Amino acid sequence: MKYKNYIFTAIVLSAIVFSQAFSQAFLINDFSPKVTALGRTGIGMKGDVSLLFYNPASIEFGKPVQVFAGYTELYPLVKDNNLNVLNAGGAYTFGSLGTVGIGLSQFSPKFWTERTIVLSYATRMLLENLSLGFSAKLLSWSAEAPQGEYAVPEPALSKTNISFDAGLLYLIPEILEQNDLQIGIAVHDITQPSVAHNGSSGAKIPLSASAGFAFISHLYNYSLFGGASIKETDVRLSAGYEITALKAVAFGIENEFLVRLGAGRIINNDTQGDYNGGFGFRVENLRIDYSYTYQTAVRNIGGISSISIGYDF
């Protein structure tokens, strides 16, 4: 039975890897429930340390110290294979010198482990409203030797490589009265590292480029998000909407509840899309975010649920 589960999981993982346009091709990941709920339109966002996985420039516009941790459950109808992702990270601002952030993401079903460690730096040394960011990523994977009565004798395998991201985020305050516009651009996996055990050029992570915007209405307490990305021949468009459903002060503590909707699709493949929703709950500096994703590419094995908790100091 376990042998059959391994085979089924491998089929599912292969379908995901070759059917989705994630911000990093190496890991099956939803780094931020907020970004996921908004259609994965994270390039133009700011104010959340988990955004360093999408656009390293975004961390410069956050609070001086931020931390977060997240958990994602992939396809709950696939039993006994630990299809979940753990994310965590933090950022610290050194005043005018810029902001440094670190992120960790790990995906480890029973027979396979993928891990990304990201070190990011962002600065506004050129313009107050323009942040430039850079990330170095350590990518590693390992596969256990096949086990079981019918296993083919093979050694355990592993690979570690380094890649780099870069991005910028530009803020236009009061583009309309009490409305701000944020524009972001990011390039991922600039060095296109090979993740094959033997370093084969056929297993290079392709270079990808993304652009996005966020329109923030302080007047009516809603935000609109949009994004576009290209990876090889795949072009993905995404959009999201966020509204403050409730905002109040109780016992001197500010509380906010936000509702989010989003969707995305690879426009040159009509079967590859996702529909997303979620919410955010903030109590002063504590944030809890949740998202749920229904995918059209991989069906009948449940959706993707993701939750995170963050704190700003």
C-alpha positions in Angstrom: 0.0 0.0 0.0 2.8 2.4 0.8 4.4 1.7 -2.5 1.2 2.6 -4.3 1.0 5.8 -2.3 4.5 6.8 -3.3 3.6 6.2 -7.0 0.4 8.3 -6.7 2.2 11.1 -4.9 4.9 11.2 -7.5 2.3 11.5 -10.2 0.5 14.3 -8.3 3.8 16.2 -7.7 4.7 15.9 -11.4 1.4 17.3 -12.4 1.8 20.2 -10.0 5.3 21.1 -11.0 4.6 21.1 -14.7 1.2 22.8 -14.5 1.6 25.7 -12.2 3.3 29.1 -12.4 4.6 29.7 -8.9 7.0 32.6 -8.0 9.7 30.0 -7.6 9.7 26.9 -9.9 11.9 24.9 -7.5 9.4 24.6 -4.7 5.7 23.7 -4.6 4.7 26.5 -2.5 2.3 29.1 -1.3 4.6 31.4 0.7 1.9 33.8 1.9 -1.8 33.2 2.4 -2.5 36.9 1.8 -0.8 36.8 -1.6 -2.4 33.4 -2.5 -5.9 34.6 -1.6 -5.4 37.6 -3.9 -4.6 35.5 -6.9 -0.8 35.4 -6.2 -0.5 39.1 -7.1 2.4 39.8 -4.6 4.8 41.8 -6.7 3.2 45.2 -6.0 2.5 44.6 -2.3 4.4 45.9 0.8 4.2 45.6 4.5 4.6 41.9 5.0 8.0 40.1 5.5 6.7 37.0 3.6 6.7 39.1 0.5 10.5 38.7 0.2 9.8 35.4 -1.6 8.0 37.4 -4.3 9.8 40.7 -4.5 12.8 41.4 -2.3 12.3 45.2 -2.6 9.0 45.0 -0.6 10.6 44.4 2.8 12.0 48.0 2.9 8.5 49.4 3.4 7.6 47.3 6.4 7.9 47.8 10.1 11.4 47.9 11.7 11.2 44.3 12.9 8.9 41.6 11.4 8.5 37.9 11.8 6.1 35.3 10.4 5.5 31.6 10.2 3.1 29.7 7.9 1.7 26.3 7.1 0.2 25.0 3.9 -1.7 21.8 3.4 -1.5 20.5 -0.2 -4.3 18.2 -1.4 -5.8 16.7 1.8 -7.4 13.8 -0.1 -3.9 12.4 -0.8 -3.5 10.4 2.4 -0.3 9.5 4.4 2.2 11.4 2.3 2.8 14.6 4.3 2.0 16.9 1.5 2.5 20.1 3.5 4.8 23.2 3.3 6.4 25.1 6.2 7.5 28.7 5.8 9.1 31.2 8.2 11.0 34.4 8.1 11.9 37.7 9.6 13.2 41.2 8.6 15.1 43.9 10.4 15.6 47.5 9.3 18.9 49.2 9.9 17.5 52.8 9.4 18.9 54.5 6.3 21.2 51.5 5.6 18.3 49.4 4.4 16.5 46.2 5.5 17.7 42.7 5.7 15.4 39.7 5.6 15.7 36.0 5.8 13.1 33.3 4.7 12.9 29.5 4.9 10.6 27.2 3.0 10.5 23.5 3.2 8.4 20.9 1.4 9.0 17.3 2.6 6.7 14.4 1.8 7.8 11.0 2.9 10.5 10.3 0.3 11.5 13.8 -0.9 12.6 17.1 0.7 13.0 20.5 -1.0 14.3 23.4 0.9 14.8 27.1 0.1 16.8 29.6 2.3 16.5 33.2 1.1 18.6 36.1 2.2 17.3 39.5 1.1 18.4 43.1 1.2 16.4 46.2 0.2 17.3 49.9 0.2 15.8 53.3 -0.6 19.1 55.1 -0.9 18.2 56.5 -4.3 14.6 57.8 -3.8 12.4 57.8 -0.7 9.5 56.1 -2.6 11.7 53.7 -4.6 13.0 50.5 -3.0 15.5 48.2 -4.7 15.9 44.7 -3.5 18.1 41.6 -4.1 17.9 38.0 -2.8 20.4 35.1 -2.8 18.7 31.7 -2.6 20.1 28.4 -1.4 18.1 25.7 -3.1 18.6 22.1 -2.0 16.7 18.8 -2.4 17.3 15.2 -1.3 15.6 11.9 -2.2 15.7 8.8 -0.1 16.9 5.6 -1.6 13.9 3.5 -2.8 12.5 1.2 -0.1 10.2 -1.8 -0.1 9.9 -5.2 -1.6 9.5 -4.0 -5.1 11.9 -1.1 -5.0 14.7 -0.8 -7.6 18.1 -0.6 -5.8 19.3 2.9 -6.2 21.3 5.3 -4.0 19.9 8.3 -2.2 20.3 11.5 -4.2 20.7 15.2 -3.4 21.6 18.5 -5.0 22.3 22.1 -3.7 22.6 25.2 -5.8 22.4 29.0 -5.6 20.1 31.4 -7.4 19.4 35.1 -7.3 16.3 37.4 -7.5 16.1 41.1 -7.9 13.2 43.6 -7.7 12.0 47.1 -7.3 8.9 48.7 -5.7 7.8 52.2 -6.4 5.1 54.1 -4.4 3.0 56.9 -5.8 1.2 58.5 -2.8 -2.1 60.3 -3.4 -2.3 59.4 -7.1 -5.9 60.3 -6.4 -7.2 61.9 -3.2 -6.7 59.4 -0.4 -5.6 56.7 -2.9 -2.1 55.3 -3.3 -0.6 53.3 -6.2 2.2 50.7 -5.8 4.1 49.3 -8.7 6.5 46.4 -8.5 8.8 44.5 -10.9 10.8 41.4 -10.1 13.1 38.9 -11.8 13.5 35.4 -10.4 16.3 32.8 -10.8 18.6 35.1 -12.7 21.4 32.5 -12.9 19.0 29.7 -14.0 20.7 27.0 -11.8 20.3 23.4 -12.7 18.6 21.3 -10.0 19.5 17.9 -11.6 21.7 15.7 -9.5 24.2 15.5 -12.4 24.0 19.2 -13.2 22.2 18.7 -16.5 21.3 21.8 -18.4 18.0 20.3 -19.2 16.9 20.7 -15.6 17.7 24.4 -15.2 15.2 26.6 -13.4 14.0 29.0 -16.1 14.4 32.8 -15.7 11.0 34.4 -14.9 9.9 38.0 -14.8 6.9 39.5 -13.0 5.2 42.9 -12.7 2.3 43.9 -10.5 0.4 46.8 -9.0 -1.6 47.6 -5.9 -4.2 50.4 -5.8 -4.9 51.2 -2.1 -8.1 53.3 -1.4 -7.8 54.7 2.1 -11.1 56.6 1.5 -13.2 53.5 1.0 -11.0 50.8 2.7 -10.5 48.5 -0.3 -7.5 47.5 -2.5 -7.2 46.2 -6.0 -4.3 44.1 -7.1 -3.1 42.9 -10.5 -0.1 41.1 -11.9 1.5 39.4 -14.9 4.4 37.0 -15.1 6.3 35.2 -17.8 8.3 32.0 -17.5 9.5 30.5 -20.8 6.4 30.3 -22.9 3.9 30.6 -20.1 2.2 33.9 -19.5 0.1 34.2 -16.3 -2.3 37.0 -15.4 -3.8 37.4 -12.0 -6.0 39.8 -10.1 -7.2 40.3 -6.5 -9.6 42.3 -4.4 -9.4 43.1 -0.7 -11.9 45.0 1.5 -12.0 45.9 5.2 -15.2 44.2 6.4 -14.8 45.3 10.0 -12.6 47.8 11.8 -13.0 48.7 15.4 -11.2 49.7 18.6 -12.0 47.6 21.7 -10.3 48.3 25.1 -7.8 50.5 23.3 -6.8 47.8 20.9 -7.3 48.2 17.2 -8.9 45.2 15.3 -9.4 44.7 11.6 -11.0 41.9 9.6 -10.4 41.8 5.8 -12.0 39.7 3.1 -10.0 38.7 0.0 -10.8 37.2 -3.4 -8.5 36.4 -6.3 -7.9 34.4 -9.4 -5.1 33.7 -11.9 -4.7 31.8 -15.2 -2.0 30.9 -17.7 -3.4 32.5 -20.7 -1.8 30.3 -23.3 -3.2 27.1 -21.6 -7.0 27.2 -20.9 -6.8 24.4 -18.3 -4.3 25.9 -15.9 -5.9 28.4 -13.5 -6.8 28.9 -9.9 -9.6 30.6 -7.9 -8.7 31.9 -4.4 -10.3 33.3 -1.4 -9.4 34.1 2.2 -9.3 36.5 5.1 -7.0 38.4 7.3 -7.4 39.3 11.0 -5.3 41.9 12.7 -5.1 42.7 16.4 -2.7 45.7 16.7 0.6 44.3 15.5 -0.5 40.6 15.3 -1.7 39.3 11.9 -3.4 36.0 11.0 -4.0 35.2 7.4 -5.8 32.3 5.7 -6.3 31.3 2.1 -8.0 28.5 0.1 -7.2 27.6 -3.5 -9.2 25.6 -6.0 -7.1 24.6 -9.0 -8.4 23.6 -12.4 -5.2 21.7 -13.3 -5.3 19.1 -10.5 -8.8 18.0 -9.5 -10.5 15.6 -7.2 -7.7 15.6 -4.5 -8.9 18.6 -2.5 -7.9 22.3 -2.5 -4.9 24.0 -0.9 -5.3 25.6 2.5 -2.7 27.9 3.9 -2.5 29.8 7.2 0.1 32.1 8.7 0.8 34.3 11.7 2.9 37.4 11.8 4.0 40.0 14.2 5.4 43.6 13.7 7.6 45.0 16.4 
